[in-house]
Amino acid sequence: MIAIKSIVLTLWITATMGSRVPAGSWYVTRPQLPFQTLVQCGRTVSATGDSHIHVIDPERFPMDEDRDYTPKPATVANATEFQTARGVNHAVIVLPSVYGTNNSVLVDALRQFKGKYRGVAVVDPDSVTEEELNELHEAGVRGLRVNLNNNTDEDIIEEVKKNAAIAKARNWVVQLWIPLKTYVGLHSIIPELGVTFVADHFAHAEVGSKTNKTVNTIDPHKSAGFPEVIDLVQRKLLFVKLSAPYQNSKATPLYEDMRVVAESLITAGPDMVVYGSDWPHTSSKEGNAAVGGRLNPQEYRNINDAALVEIVKDWAGSAAQVHRIFVDNPRRLWQWYSEG
């Protein structure tokens, strides 16, 4: 059955490579289809939530001078066009690393969306003020991100604790973009912090395939940190975003090597997984060589967003689970309480 679905998806992705959004669109070169038309096996979605996008507006909000890379603009107008074309009702804007701890672009974007979107900010927990936190909350921020991939586990855990203390006081979540192995140390700590956590991008799980039908794959269940993630998900202490499979996959465009990761997470916590597009798909430091350095603007990844949605729906396995991933779970996580 999986093989047949993969063939169908492959044919569908190939067919949509020629599909385009209306002329003049900023992402006109990307293969897209209106989200409302995306139906596979009768699995339709309404009141959809996208739990991970970025807004980048360097003309109005300069990026951090010490940034690791320089993405091109992806403004509120661009985000509106992208989400409207897909029929998305709500989205979560995550402050990208290129802004450091300057959340001005995030606050501005949230205010323009007038309560329809939530935000995840990045702060220095040692210096952020109550006034700044109040402004973030008023704008629509409901989470803090810990984005540390090159630090020691001890340093990451300390930052998690500090951010959790701030988040707990405001009923926010803590969003983690950290190495998978760090969850070994966090496993006994997260239950004590009294706050909801959400892991970015499959919890940074290693590429894995129980069937070993893809090249250079690893069984994630044998990777340090993944069993701990599964346990936290089962105990309803950790949400996980099914987002940006290209961060770890070696099997584009179907990301079949990520199936075992996705299905393991869904099985562990059907109410604890959410979808995120990761729009506009930054290349991060990987794209610096092509443009001659970190301060030169780089192109975004050429990702078929429509196909990604279909792949996630296929992993979900049922109409009920699709609705959980795209509607019920994000509504609960991000405190959206209306259909509008």
C-alpha positions as CSV (number, residue, x, y, z in Angstrom):
1,M,0.0,0.0,0.0
2,I,2.8,2.4,0.9
3,A,4.5,1.7,-2.4
4,I,1.3,2.5,-4.3
5,K,0.8,5.7,-2.4
6,S,4.5,6.7,-3.1
7,I,4.0,6.1,-6.8
8,V,0.8,8.2,-6.8
9,L,2.5,11.0,-4.9
10,T,5.5,10.9,-7.2
11,L,3.2,11.3,-10.2
12,W,1.3,14.0,-8.5
13,I,4.5,16.0,-7.6
14,T,5.7,15.6,-11.2
15,A,2.4,16.9,-12.5
16,T,2.3,19.9,-10.2
17,M,5.8,21.0,-11.1
18,G,4.2,23.0,-13.9
19,S,1.5,24.5,-11.6
20,R,1.9,28.1,-10.7
21,V,0.2,30.7,-8.6
22,P,-1.1,33.9,-10.4
23,A,1.4,35.8,-12.4
24,G,3.2,38.5,-10.5
25,S,3.5,36.4,-7.3
26,W,6.8,36.7,-5.5
27,Y,7.2,32.9,-5.5
28,V,5.9,32.4,-9.0
29,T,8.8,30.1,-9.8
30,R,7.8,27.7,-7.1
31,P,5.4,24.7,-7.9
32,Q,2.2,25.4,-6.0
33,L,-1.5,24.5,-5.9
34,P,-4.2,26.2,-3.9
35,F,-4.4,24.4,-0.6
36,Q,-8.2,23.9,-1.0
37,T,-7.6,21.6,-3.9
38,L,-5.3,19.3,-2.0
39,V,-7.3,16.2,-1.5
40,Q,-5.9,12.7,-1.3
41,C,-8.1,9.7,-0.3
42,G,-10.8,12.2,0.7
43,R,-8.7,13.8,3.5
44,T,-9.8,17.4,3.3
45,V,-8.8,20.0,5.9
46,S,-10.7,23.1,7.1
47,A,-9.6,25.9,9.5
48,T,-6.0,25.0,8.9
49,G,-3.2,26.0,11.1
50,D,0.5,26.4,10.0
51,S,2.7,26.2,13.1
52,H,6.0,27.4,11.6
53,I,6.7,30.3,9.2
54,H,9.1,33.2,9.2
55,V,8.8,36.9,8.2
56,I,11.9,38.7,7.0
57,D,11.8,42.4,6.2
58,P,15.3,43.8,6.1
59,E,14.4,47.1,4.6
60,R,12.2,48.0,7.6
61,F,13.9,45.8,10.2
62,P,17.7,45.3,9.6
63,M,19.0,41.9,10.5
64,D,21.6,41.2,13.1
65,E,25.2,42.1,12.1
66,D,26.5,38.8,13.4
67,R,23.9,36.6,11.6
68,D,25.1,33.3,10.1
69,Y,23.4,33.9,6.7
70,T,21.4,36.6,4.8
71,P,18.0,35.5,3.4
72,K,16.1,37.6,0.9
73,P,12.9,39.4,2.0
74,A,9.8,37.4,2.9
75,T,7.4,40.1,4.1
76,V,4.0,40.2,5.6
77,A,2.6,40.8,2.2
78,N,4.4,37.7,0.9
79,A,3.3,35.6,3.8
80,T,-0.3,36.7,3.3
81,E,-0.2,35.7,-0.4
82,F,1.4,32.4,0.4
83,Q,-1.1,31.5,3.1
84,T,-4.2,32.8,1.3
85,A,-3.3,30.7,-1.8
86,R,-3.3,27.6,0.5
87,G,-6.4,28.5,2.5
88,V,-4.6,28.7,5.8
89,N,-6.6,30.4,8.5
90,H,-3.9,30.7,11.2
91,A,-0.1,30.6,11.3
92,V,2.7,30.9,13.8
93,I,5.5,33.4,13.0
94,V,8.8,32.2,14.5
95,L,11.5,34.8,14.8
96,P,14.4,33.6,12.5
97,S,17.9,33.5,13.9
98,V,19.1,36.3,11.6
99,Y,17.3,38.8,13.9
100,G,19.0,37.6,17.1
101,T,16.8,38.7,20.0
102,N,15.4,41.8,18.2
103,N,11.7,40.9,18.0
104,S,10.6,44.1,16.3
105,V,9.9,42.4,12.9
106,L,7.8,39.8,14.7
107,V,5.7,42.3,16.7
108,D,5.1,44.3,13.6
109,A,4.0,41.3,11.6
110,L,1.7,40.0,14.4
111,R,0.0,43.4,14.6
112,Q,-0.6,43.5,10.9
113,F,-2.3,40.1,11.1
114,K,-4.6,41.5,13.9
115,G,-4.9,38.4,16.1
116,K,-5.1,35.7,13.4
117,Y,-1.5,34.7,13.9
118,R,0.6,33.7,16.9
119,G,4.3,34.4,17.5
120,V,7.3,32.7,18.9
121,A,9.9,35.2,20.1
122,V,13.6,34.8,21.0
123,V,14.8,36.7,24.1
124,D,17.8,36.9,26.4
125,P,16.3,35.5,29.6
126,D,18.9,37.3,31.7
127,S,18.1,40.8,30.4
128,V,14.5,40.8,29.0
129,T,12.2,43.2,30.8
130,E,8.6,42.8,32.0
131,E,7.7,45.7,29.7
132,E,9.2,43.9,26.7
133,L,7.4,40.6,27.6
134,N,4.1,42.5,28.0
135,E,4.5,44.0,24.5
136,L,5.2,40.6,23.1
137,H,2.1,39.1,24.7
138,E,-0.1,41.9,23.6
139,A,1.1,41.5,20.0
140,G,0.3,37.7,20.0
141,V,3.4,36.0,21.1
142,R,2.7,32.7,22.9
143,G,6.1,31.1,22.9
144,L,9.8,31.4,23.4
145,R,12.3,29.7,21.1
146,V,15.6,28.1,22.3
147,N,17.6,27.9,19.1
148,L,21.0,26.3,20.1
149,N,22.6,23.7,17.9
150,N,26.3,24.4,18.6
151,N,26.3,24.6,22.4
152,T,27.0,22.0,25.1
153,D,24.1,20.0,26.5
154,E,24.7,21.7,29.8
155,D,24.4,25.2,28.3
156,I,21.3,24.3,26.4
157,I,19.6,22.8,29.4
158,E,20.3,25.9,31.4
159,E,18.8,28.1,28.7
160,V,15.8,25.9,28.5
161,K,15.2,26.3,32.3
162,K,15.5,30.1,32.1
163,N,13.1,30.3,29.2
164,A,10.7,27.9,30.8
165,A,10.5,30.1,33.9
166,I,9.5,33.1,31.8
167,A,7.1,31.1,29.7
168,K,5.4,29.5,32.7
169,A,4.5,32.9,34.2
170,R,2.6,33.8,31.0
171,N,1.2,30.5,30.0
172,W,3.4,30.4,26.9
173,V,5.2,27.4,25.4
174,V,8.9,26.8,24.9
175,Q,9.9,25.9,21.4
176,L,13.1,23.8,21.0
177,W,15.5,23.7,18.0
178,I,18.3,21.7,19.6
179,P,20.3,18.6,18.9
180,L,18.3,15.3,19.3
181,K,20.8,14.0,21.9
182,T,20.1,16.9,24.2
183,Y,16.7,15.3,25.0
184,V,18.5,12.6,26.9
185,G,19.4,15.2,29.6
186,L,16.2,17.1,29.3
187,H,14.0,14.0,29.7
188,S,14.0,14.1,33.5
189,I,13.9,17.9,33.6
190,I,11.0,18.8,31.3
191,P,8.4,17.2,33.6
192,E,9.6,19.4,36.4
193,L,9.3,22.8,34.6
194,G,5.5,23.0,34.4
195,V,5.4,24.4,30.9
196,T,4.3,23.0,27.5
197,F,7.2,22.3,25.1
198,V,7.2,21.9,21.3
199,A,10.1,20.6,19.3
200,D,10.9,22.0,15.8
201,H,11.3,19.9,12.7
202,F,10.8,16.3,13.9
203,A,12.8,17.1,17.1
204,H,15.9,17.1,14.8
205,A,15.6,13.4,14.5
206,E,18.2,11.5,12.4
207,V,17.0,10.2,9.1
208,G,15.7,6.7,9.6
209,S,14.1,3.8,7.8
210,K,13.1,0.5,9.4
211,T,12.9,-1.0,6.0
212,N,16.4,0.1,5.0
213,K,15.1,0.8,1.5
214,T,16.8,4.2,1.3
215,V,20.5,4.9,1.2
216,N,22.5,5.9,4.2
217,T,19.6,5.8,6.6
218,I,19.5,5.3,10.4
219,D,16.9,3.8,12.6
220,P,15.9,6.8,14.7
221,H,14.9,4.5,17.6
222,K,18.6,3.7,18.0
223,S,19.6,7.4,18.1
224,A,20.3,9.0,21.4
225,G,17.4,11.3,22.3
226,F,14.7,9.8,20.1
227,P,13.4,7.3,22.7
228,E,13.3,10.2,25.2
229,V,11.3,12.3,22.7
230,I,8.8,9.5,22.1
231,D,8.3,9.1,25.9
232,L,7.7,12.8,26.4
233,V,5.3,12.8,23.5
234,Q,3.4,9.8,25.0
235,R,3.2,11.6,28.4
236,K,1.8,14.7,26.6
237,L,4.7,16.9,27.7
238,L,6.1,17.6,24.3
239,F,4.5,18.6,21.0
240,V,6.5,18.0,17.8
241,K,6.2,19.8,14.5
242,L,6.1,17.8,11.4
243,S,8.0,20.4,9.4
244,A,11.0,20.9,7.2
245,P,11.8,17.2,6.5
246,Y,14.5,18.5,4.2
247,Q,16.5,19.4,7.3
248,N,17.4,15.7,7.8
249,S,16.1,13.8,4.8
250,K,18.3,12.3,2.1
251,A,15.3,11.1,0.0
252,T,13.7,14.1,-1.7
253,P,11.1,14.8,-2.9
254,L,9.0,12.2,-1.0
255,Y,11.1,12.2,2.1
256,E,10.3,8.5,2.5
257,D,13.2,8.1,4.9
258,M,11.3,10.4,7.3
259,R,8.2,8.2,7.3
260,V,9.3,6.1,10.3
261,V,10.0,9.3,12.3
262,A,6.7,10.8,11.4
263,E,4.7,7.7,12.0
264,S,6.5,6.9,15.3
265,L,5.6,10.4,16.6
266,I,2.0,10.2,15.4
267,T,1.6,6.8,17.0
268,A,3.2,8.0,20.3
269,G,1.0,11.1,20.5
270,P,-1.8,11.6,17.9
271,D,-2.8,14.7,19.9
272,M,0.8,16.0,20.1
273,V,1.9,16.6,16.5
274,V,1.3,19.7,14.4
275,Y,2.1,20.7,10.8
276,G,4.5,23.5,9.9
277,S,5.4,24.7,6.5
278,D,8.8,26.3,7.4
279,W,8.0,28.9,4.8
280,P,9.9,30.6,3.1
281,H,12.4,27.7,3.4
282,T,15.7,29.4,4.3
283,S,18.9,27.7,3.2
284,S,20.7,28.8,6.4
285,K,24.5,28.5,6.4
286,E,24.3,25.8,3.8
287,G,23.6,28.5,1.2
288,N,26.5,30.8,2.0
289,A,29.0,29.2,-0.4
290,A,26.8,29.8,-3.4
291,V,26.5,33.5,-2.8
292,G,30.0,34.2,-1.6
293,G,29.6,34.6,2.1
294,R,27.1,35.0,5.0
295,L,26.3,38.7,4.3
296,N,25.2,38.2,0.7
297,P,21.5,37.5,0.1
298,Q,20.8,33.9,-0.8
299,E,17.9,32.3,-2.5
300,Y,15.3,30.2,-0.7
301,R,15.1,26.4,-1.1
302,N,12.8,25.4,-4.0
303,I,10.3,23.4,-2.1
304,N,7.0,22.1,-3.3
305,D,4.8,23.2,-0.4
306,A,1.6,21.6,-1.8
307,A,3.4,18.2,-2.1
308,L,4.7,18.5,1.5
309,V,1.2,18.9,2.8
310,E,0.1,15.8,0.8
311,I,3.1,13.8,2.3
312,V,2.2,14.8,5.8
313,K,-1.5,13.8,5.1
314,D,-0.2,10.4,3.8
315,W,1.8,9.9,7.0
316,A,-1.2,10.7,9.1
317,G,-3.1,7.7,7.7
318,S,-6.7,8.8,8.4
319,A,-9.0,11.7,8.0
320,A,-9.3,12.0,11.7
321,Q,-5.6,12.2,12.2
322,V,-5.2,14.8,9.4
323,H,-7.7,17.0,11.2
324,R,-5.8,16.6,14.5
325,I,-2.5,17.6,12.9
326,F,-3.8,20.6,10.9
327,V,-6.6,21.9,13.1
328,D,-7.3,20.5,16.5
329,N,-3.7,20.1,17.8
330,P,-2.4,23.5,16.7
331,R,-5.5,25.2,18.0
332,R,-4.9,23.7,21.5
333,L,-1.1,24.4,21.4
334,W,-1.3,28.0,20.3
335,Q,-4.5,29.0,22.1
336,W,-6.7,29.5,19.0
337,Y,-10.2,29.1,20.2
338,S,-12.3,30.2,17.1
339,E,-12.8,28.9,13.6
340,G,-12.1,32.3,12.1
